[in-house]
Amino acid sequence: MITFVVCVIYVALIYVRPGEIVPAWADLHIAAIALGVAAVSAVGSLITQPRRFANLPNDLCFLGFVLVSILSNPAGGRFAEGYKALLDLLPLVGFYLLIRIAVRTDRQVRWFIGALVLLTLFLAVNGIVQYWTGMGAGGATAVMDGYAEPDGSLMDGSDVQLVRRVRGTGIFGDPNDLAMSLVLVFPFLFSAILSTDAGLTRRLLAAGALATLSYALYLTQSRGGFVGAAVLAAAYAYRRFGRWTALVAATLVAVAIVSAPGRLRDMSASEESAQGRIQAWEAGFEMMKSSPVLGIGMDQFTTQHRRVAHNSFVHVMAETGLVGTVLFVGMFYWFFVGNGPLRNVAGAAVSPLARDLWASCIGAVVCVCFLSRQYEPLLYVPLALGAVRMSVEQVSDQAEPFQRWWDYVLLLCCSAGVVVAAYVAVRMLIV
């Protein structure tokens, strides 16, 4: 129980970033200290109660991806950069493994998700306050970004308008990152509102939280976040109600995006921001072609191109090569196998928790198709919780095994499909 409490505190410190809210605490390294305490607590827990952890295929893909990311620089003769990558990725490894070790029961999973919703509400309220007062916690101010009206274009500078986009602090300092954090908890609020076991008070609180997060998502003006929310809503509706409800949900969100004022309507591939990303994807393919096995090295993308890829899959292809790509895709492949309805791993076909995590991860995948966040902890929240669910929701009558030999063939095909799909998108959309 102590390890679980420390884990929640550490995650809260990552979300709230007290060192950035209170400048006097900036040099205290509170999150690093909390991680150290959590690591000691986790080791003590394993000693007193020995058990297997991080032993699922998705866990192994995560650890393999981290290892490849660290080795990608030494493979190219950059040993100092490899050491730096090791130091940079240790907190991410600690974050993932801490969740896997600390969260051990179904009740703890739900408490953890509840804490996650509250922390995300803090980010949302902070963004709303920032929008209406000009400054949020930690002195964060909105980003001023440009967009083109329907009769103008950012490419030639005509009719360009400016819009305020709210953001958070730390890893949420980009409006798109804040949008992704909001999207991830939507399924849990959907279920709280729709649950037949929930009382009226709980439903009203969940509805209020969903409305607050939705408004904050709108204030981020993140097109990737809105697309992620649309796909997530359709996926959730499909799994809970069926295909027609999913179609209605996707249509409603799409209409909301198209009719919304500001930059959300401007989703043309010829728009300047979109073209910058597509050209970065093309550069990423050239990097992968130059070092196809282990890539050009972690954090080396911007040494060969003026901006990041703004697509985690393309960024991984460039920096960690085909080996890293297979492992990165493998994390998601095994997550969806273990939490999807088809194979019923640990009762996933009937588990509300599996459904919510499944939809949350779909939203995350869509969001990171517009962001380079392959080394950030936010992406790994649903992945870690999905692995936890498979461990705590055990059933004795599972009809099919989790792993089958042809899964590895299918994983290679999925990885190749990701590469081909990204390449085709570049060739079709680049100007």
N, C-alpha and C positions, 0 to 999 in steps of 0.2 A: 504493500500500500504506500509506503514511504517513497519508493521509486516512482510510482505512478504520480504522486503529488509533485515530486521534483520535476518529472517530465512535463506536466501541465504548466508548471511555473516557467520552465525553460521555453516552451512554445509561446507562452504569454509574453516573455521578454523579447522574443523574435518579432512578434506582432506589434507590441506597444513601443518598443525601442526607447526605454526611459532615458538612456544616455543622450538621445537626440532631442527629447522633450525638455529635459533639464540640463542645460549646457554644463553646469558644474559637475555633473556625473559622467561626462563624456570620457574622462580618463580612468574611470573605475573598471571598465571592461566587465560590466555586470553579466552580460550574456555568456562570456567565456568562463567566468567563475561558476556560473550556474551549470554550464555544460560539464565542467570538471567535477562538481559535486554530484551531478546526475550520473556521470560515468562511474564514480566510486560507488554510488548507491546501486547502480545496475550490476556491477561486478559482485558486490556483496550479496545481492539478491540471487545471482547465479550460483554463488558458492554455497549459500544456505539452502537453496532449493534448485539443485542442478536440473536443467532441462534444455532441450534443443530449441534453437531459435535461428532465424534467418536461414532456414533450410529448404525453403520452397524455391521452385525455379525462378520466380520473379525476384526473390531476394538475391539469388546467385547472379542473375543478369545485372541487377543493380551494382553489386560488388564488382562484377567483372567490368562493367562500364566505367566505374571509378578507377579501377586498376589500369585499364587501357588509356583513360584520360591522363593519368599520371605518367605512364610510360610513353605517351605519344611524343613528348618533347625529347627525352633522352634518345628515342629511336632515331631522331634527326640530329643528334649531337648537341642538343641544348639541355645540358644537365642541370644548370642553375634554374631554368624554367620548370624542369621536372620537379625539383625540390619545392619551388614555389607552388606548383600545382598540388603537391602533397599537402602542404600547409593550408591551402585554400579549400581543399576538399574534405579535410578532416572534420570540420563542423557539420558538413552535409552528411557524412557517414555516421557521425555521432547522433545527429537528428533522426535519421532513419532507424538506426539500430536501437536507439533509446525508445522509440515508439514500439518497436517490435518486442523489446524486452519488458517494458513497463506495463503495457496495456494487455492484460491477461484474461479478462472476463468480459462477458457481454455487457454487464453493467458498467464496467470501466470504459468500454468503447462508447457507450451512450453518454457518459459523463464527459469524455474527451470531446465528442462531437458537440455537446452542449457548450463546453468552454470555447470551442472553435467558433460557434455561432456568435457568442457574446463578444469575442475578440474581433470578429469581422464587423459586428455592429459598431464597435468602437471606431474602427476605420471608416465606416460609412458615415457615422455622425460627425466625425472629425472632418471628413470631406465636405459635408453639407455646411458645417460651421465655417469652414474655409471659404466656401463659395459666397456665403452671404455676409461674412464679416471681413473678408480679404486675407485672413490668416488663420491657420489651424494650429493644432498642438505642435510644438517644436519649431514654430515660426514658418511652417510650410505654407507656401503660397501657390495659387493656381498657375498652371502653364498656359501661356497664350499661344494658340496654334491657329493656323490659317486653313481656310477651306474655300472652295469655289461655289458660287451660286450656279444653278442649272444653266444659265446663259453665259457663264464665264469659265475660265480655266486657270488653274494654278500654273499651268505650263507656260502661259504667256503673261501671267500676273494680272489679268483683267478680272474685275469684280471679286477680288479676294477679300474675304471677311475674316475677322479674328474672333475666336471663341475661347472662353475660359474652360480649362479642363482641370478638375480637382485631382489631387494626388495625396499620397501619404508620406511617411518618412522611411528611411532605410531602404529595405528591399521593395517597398511600395512607393518609392519616390517617382516612379513613372506612372502616369494615369492608366496605362494598359495593365500594369501589374496590380494596381488597386482594383481594376475591373475584374481581373482574373480571380483575385481573392474573394470578391463578392459572388461571382458566378459559382464557385466551388460549393458553397453552402446552400444554394437554392433548393436542391432535392430534399434536404433534411427538413426545410421549412414547408415544402410542398406536402411531405408526408405528415408533418405535425398538424397541418390544416385539414388534411383529408382523412386522418386516422379516425376510425370509429371508436377507438378506446380513449381518445383524448377528450378532456372536458372542455367546456365552453371557454374558460379562462385561458387554457393553453392554446386553443385555436385562435383566440383573439390576439394573444401575444405573438404567436407565430405569424399571423396576418400582418400585424403592425411591423414586425421585423422585416418581413418580405417587402412590404411597401417602402420601408426606409432604405433597404438595400437596393431596390429597383430604382429609386430616385437617385441614390448615390451613383449607381451604374450609369444612369443617364447623364449625370454631371461630369463623369469621366470622359464622355464623348468618345469612347473607345469603340471603334468599329469591330475590331476583333472580339472584344468583350460581348458586344451585342450579338454577333454571329454565334459565339460560343453559347450564350444564353438561349438563343433560338434553337440550336441543335440539341442542347441539353433538355430543353422543355419538350421537344418532340420525342426524344429518346425516352424520357421519363413517362410521358403520356402513352407511348407505344407499349412500354413494358407493363404499365399498370392498367391501361384501359383498352388498348388495341390500336390498330393502324389508323382508323378514321379519326379518332380523337387526337392522335399524334399529328395527323395532317392539319386538323383545325388549329391545334396549338402552334405549329410551325407557321401557318398562314397568318395567324393573329400577330405573332411576334414580328414576322416579316413586314406586315402592314404598318406596325408601330414604328419600325426602323425607317421605312420609306417616308412615312408622314412626319417623322420627327424633325424639328428645325435644327439647323447647325450642320456640322460636318458629317453626321451619320448618314445623310442621304447621298453623300458624294463617295460612292464606292466604285467608281470607274477605274479600270486597269490603267487608263492613260493619265490618271491623276498623278501629280508629282510624287507624293508620298508612296503610292502604290508602285510606281515605276522604279523608285529608288530601291524598294525592297526586291522587286523582281530582278533588277540588275545585280543586286547583292546575291541573290540565289544563283544567277549565272556565274558570278565570280566564285561562289562556293563550289560549283561543279568543276571549274577549272582547277581549284585547289585540290579537290579530291582526285582528279585525273593525274595531278603531279605526284601525289602520295596516296595511292589507293588503299594500302593495307592499314596503316595506323594514322593516316592523315598528316596534316602539317603541324599539329601540336595544339594542345589546349591553350586558349587565349591568344592564338596567333592569327586569327581571322583578320583582325583589324590592322595587322602589320602588312597585309597584302590587299586590303580594300578599305575604303574610307569609312565604312559603317559596318555594323554587325549584320548578320544575315536576316534578322527579324523572322526567322523560322528555325525552331529548335532542331528539326530533323535535318535541314540543309546544313545548319551550323555543325551538327554532329558529324555529318558526312565529311565536311571539309576538315575538321580538326581531329577527328579520331578514325577516319577512314571507314572502310567497309566492316572491319571487325567491330569497331565501336557502334556502328549503325545497327548491326544485327543484335548486339546486346541491348542497345537503347530501345529498339523496337520490341525486343524480347520482354522487357519489363511490362510493356502494355499488353503484349500478346497473352502472357501468362495471367496478367490481372484479369483480362476479359474472359479468358477460359475459366478462371477460378470463381468469378463473380457473375458471369453471364447465366442465362436461363437454360442453355442447351445441354451442358454436361452435369449440371446440378451438383457441383462440388460443395460439400458441406451444406447441402440444402439450399444452394443459391437460387434455385428456381422459385422457391416460395419464401425466401428471406427478404423482408422489407429493407434490412440493412444492406444486403447485397445489391438490391435494386437501386437504393439511394447512392451507394458508392459507385456503382456502375455508371449511373447518369452523371455523377460528379466528375468522374474520370473522363467521360466523353467530352464534357465541357472543358476540362483541362487540356485535352488533346487538341481541340479546336483552337483554344486560345494560344497555345504554344506554336501553332502553325503561323502565327503572326508575331511571335516574340522569340528571342533567343534566351531561354531560361532553363537550359539543360543542366546547369550547375546550381540552381537556386532551390531552397527547401520547399517552397510553395508547391511546386509541381509534384513533389513526392509525398504530400499529405494523403491524397486518396490512394496512392500506390501502397504506402505503408499500412494504411488502415484496411485496405483490401486484403493484404497478406495476413493482418491480424485477424480479420473476420474468418478467414479460412482455418485459422488455428483454434478459434474459440467456439465457432458454431459447428462442432463436429456432429456427424450423423452416422449411424451404424449401418444404414441400408442403402448407401450410395450405389447406384446401379452401374456407373461407369468410373474407371480410374481417372485420376487427374491428368496423368501424363500417358501419352501413347506414342509409339515410335514415329508415326507420321506427323506428329506435332512439330518435330524439328525440321522436317521437310517443309511443312506449311509456314513455319517461322521464317525460313530462308526465302520462301516465295513472297511473304508479306514484306520482308525487308527489301527485296528486289522491286516489289510493287511500289513501295514508298519512293525509292530512287527514281523509278521510271515516271511515276505520277508527277513528282517535282520537276523532272526534266521536261516533260510534255507541257506542264503549266508555264515554264519559262519560255519555251519555244512558241507557245501560242499567244502569250500576253506581252512579251517584251517589245518595246518600241525602239 
